[in-house]
Amino acid sequence: MAVTGVCGDSLAPARSRDVPGAQPPASAAQRAASRGWPAAANPAAAARKVGVLAVAPLGLCFLPAFVCLGIVPVVVGLASQVLVP
């Protein structure tokens, strides 16, 4: 079965050597650099960036739900106690 594309190129040396698995990391990094893909120079910085970028979508989803399910019932309950004679 012929595999083409990025996976086929990446697994060709492993198949030719009868080695199960993938490439050694240095070889994969060289191939990524030759294709112009950005290298993850600092994985900790990349992880922090993902955390920062995930705050806005999570806030937009969870904050309205918290207000509707947590704050509004309390305000309505207090208002009904205070405003009804």
ChimeraX commands (.cxc) that place a marker at each C-alpha (Angstrom):
marker #1 position 0.00,0.00,0.00 radius 0.5
marker #1 position 1.53,3.31,-1.06 radius 0.5
marker #1 position 1.31,6.24,1.30 radius 0.5
marker #1 position 1.72,9.68,-0.21 radius 0.5
marker #1 position 2.03,13.15,1.21 radius 0.5
marker #1 position 3.67,14.23,4.43 radius 0.5
marker #1 position 3.15,10.90,6.20 radius 0.5
marker #1 position 4.61,8.94,3.32 radius 0.5
marker #1 position 7.71,11.13,3.26 radius 0.5
marker #1 position 8.12,10.94,7.03 radius 0.5
marker #1 position 7.79,7.18,7.31 radius 0.5
marker #1 position 9.89,6.24,4.27 radius 0.5
marker #1 position 13.23,5.95,6.17 radius 0.5
marker #1 position 11.63,3.89,8.94 radius 0.5
marker #1 position 10.12,1.48,6.41 radius 0.5
marker #1 position 13.38,1.18,4.48 radius 0.5
marker #1 position 15.23,0.20,7.69 radius 0.5
marker #1 position 12.45,-2.13,8.91 radius 0.5
marker #1 position 12.17,-0.05,12.06 radius 0.5
marker #1 position 8.69,0.19,13.58 radius 0.5
marker #1 position 7.54,3.62,14.63 radius 0.5
marker #1 position 8.45,7.05,13.42 radius 0.5
marker #1 position 11.52,9.13,12.71 radius 0.5
marker #1 position 14.13,10.21,15.20 radius 0.5
marker #1 position 13.22,13.73,16.38 radius 0.5
marker #1 position 16.25,15.39,14.74 radius 0.5
marker #1 position 15.30,14.04,11.34 radius 0.5
marker #1 position 11.67,15.15,11.72 radius 0.5
marker #1 position 12.80,18.61,12.85 radius 0.5
marker #1 position 15.07,18.95,9.83 radius 0.5
marker #1 position 12.24,17.93,7.50 radius 0.5
marker #1 position 9.88,20.45,9.10 radius 0.5
marker #1 position 12.49,23.20,8.75 radius 0.5
marker #1 position 13.04,22.34,5.09 radius 0.5
marker #1 position 9.29,22.69,4.44 radius 0.5
marker #1 position 9.19,26.07,6.15 radius 0.5
marker #1 position 7.10,24.98,9.12 radius 0.5
marker #1 position 7.80,26.96,12.29 radius 0.5
marker #1 position 9.71,25.07,14.94 radius 0.5
marker #1 position 8.54,24.98,18.53 radius 0.5
marker #1 position 11.66,26.55,20.01 radius 0.5
marker #1 position 10.15,27.00,23.46 radius 0.5
marker #1 position 7.33,24.57,24.29 radius 0.5
marker #1 position 6.64,26.24,27.65 radius 0.5
marker #1 position 6.02,29.59,25.93 radius 0.5
marker #1 position 3.75,27.88,23.41 radius 0.5
marker #1 position 1.77,26.28,26.26 radius 0.5
marker #1 position 1.38,29.65,27.99 radius 0.5
marker #1 position 0.20,31.20,24.72 radius 0.5
marker #1 position -2.46,28.51,24.31 radius 0.5
marker #1 position -3.66,29.18,27.86 radius 0.5
marker #1 position -3.97,32.90,27.18 radius 0.5
marker #1 position -5.73,32.38,23.86 radius 0.5
marker #1 position -8.22,29.95,25.45 radius 0.5
marker #1 position -9.41,32.47,28.07 radius 0.5
marker #1 position -11.62,34.53,25.73 radius 0.5
marker #1 position -13.68,31.68,24.24 radius 0.5
marker #1 position -14.10,30.01,27.62 radius 0.5
marker #1 position -15.09,33.31,29.20 radius 0.5
marker #1 position -17.63,33.98,26.47 radius 0.5
marker #1 position -19.21,30.58,27.09 radius 0.5
marker #1 position -19.07,30.22,30.86 radius 0.5
marker #1 position -19.65,33.78,32.06 radius 0.5
marker #1 position -23.17,34.14,30.59 radius 0.5
marker #1 position -24.09,30.71,31.90 radius 0.5
marker #1 position -22.82,31.62,35.36 radius 0.5
marker #1 position -24.79,34.87,35.33 radius 0.5
marker #1 position -27.99,33.19,34.12 radius 0.5
marker #1 position -27.80,30.21,36.47 radius 0.5
marker #1 position -26.12,31.77,39.49 radius 0.5
marker #1 position -26.65,35.51,39.72 radius 0.5
marker #1 position -30.11,36.02,38.17 radius 0.5
marker #1 position -31.95,33.57,40.49 radius 0.5
marker #1 position -30.40,35.20,43.55 radius 0.5
marker #1 position -31.34,38.71,42.40 radius 0.5
marker #1 position -34.89,37.61,41.49 radius 0.5
marker #1 position -35.29,35.87,44.84 radius 0.5
marker #1 position -34.06,38.89,46.79 radius 0.5
marker #1 position -36.16,41.27,44.71 radius 0.5
marker #1 position -39.30,39.20,45.30 radius 0.5
marker #1 position -38.65,39.26,49.04 radius 0.5
marker #1 position -37.93,42.99,49.21 radius 0.5
marker #1 position -40.36,44.44,46.66 radius 0.5
marker #1 position -43.47,42.36,47.45 radius 0.5
marker #1 position -45.36,43.86,50.43 radius 0.5
marker link #1:1,2 radius 0.2
marker link #1:2,3 radius 0.2
marker link #1:3,4 radius 0.2
marker link #1:4,5 radius 0.2
marker link #1:5,6 radius 0.2
marker link #1:6,7 radius 0.2
marker link #1:7,8 radius 0.2
marker link #1:8,9 radius 0.2
marker link #1:9,10 radius 0.2
marker link #1:10,11 radius 0.2
marker link #1:11,12 radius 0.2
marker link #1:12,13 radius 0.2
marker link #1:13,14 radius 0.2
marker link #1:14,15 radius 0.2
marker link #1:15,16 radius 0.2
marker link #1:16,17 radius 0.2
marker link #1:17,18 radius 0.2
marker link #1:18,19 radius 0.2
marker link #1:19,20 radius 0.2
marker link #1:20,21 radius 0.2
marker link #1:21,22 radius 0.2
marker link #1:22,23 radius 0.2
marker link #1:23,24 radius 0.2
marker link #1:24,25 radius 0.2
marker link #1:25,26 radius 0.2
marker link #1:26,27 radius 0.2
marker link #1:27,28 radius 0.2
marker link #1:28,29 radius 0.2
marker link #1:29,30 radius 0.2
marker link #1:30,31 radius 0.2
marker link #1:31,32 radius 0.2
marker link #1:32,33 radius 0.2
marker link #1:33,34 radius 0.2
marker link #1:34,35 radius 0.2
marker link #1:35,36 radius 0.2
marker link #1:36,37 radius 0.2
marker link #1:37,38 radius 0.2
marker link #1:38,39 radius 0.2
marker link #1:39,40 radius 0.2
marker link #1:40,41 radius 0.2
marker link #1:41,42 radius 0.2
marker link #1:42,43 radius 0.2
marker link #1:43,44 radius 0.2
marker link #1:44,45 radius 0.2
marker link #1:45,46 radius 0.2
marker link #1:46,47 radius 0.2
marker link #1:47,48 radius 0.2
marker link #1:48,49 radius 0.2
marker link #1:49,50 radius 0.2
marker link #1:50,51 radius 0.2
marker link #1:51,52 radius 0.2
marker link #1:52,53 radius 0.2
marker link #1:53,54 radius 0.2
marker link #1:54,55 radius 0.2
marker link #1:55,56 radius 0.2
marker link #1:56,57 radius 0.2
marker link #1:57,58 radius 0.2
marker link #1:58,59 radius 0.2
marker link #1:59,60 radius 0.2
marker link #1:60,61 radius 0.2
marker link #1:61,62 radius 0.2
marker link #1:62,63 radius 0.2
marker link #1:63,64 radius 0.2
marker link #1:64,65 radius 0.2
marker link #1:65,66 radius 0.2
marker link #1:66,67 radius 0.2
marker link #1:67,68 radius 0.2
marker link #1:68,69 radius 0.2
marker link #1:69,70 radius 0.2
marker link #1:70,71 radius 0.2
marker link #1:71,72 radius 0.2
marker link #1:72,73 radius 0.2
marker link #1:73,74 radius 0.2
marker link #1:74,75 radius 0.2
marker link #1:75,76 radius 0.2
marker link #1:76,77 radius 0.2
marker link #1:77,78 radius 0.2
marker link #1:78,79 radius 0.2
marker link #1:79,80 radius 0.2
marker link #1:80,81 radius 0.2
marker link #1:81,82 radius 0.2
marker link #1:82,83 radius 0.2
marker link #1:83,84 radius 0.2
marker link #1:84,85 radius 0.2
view
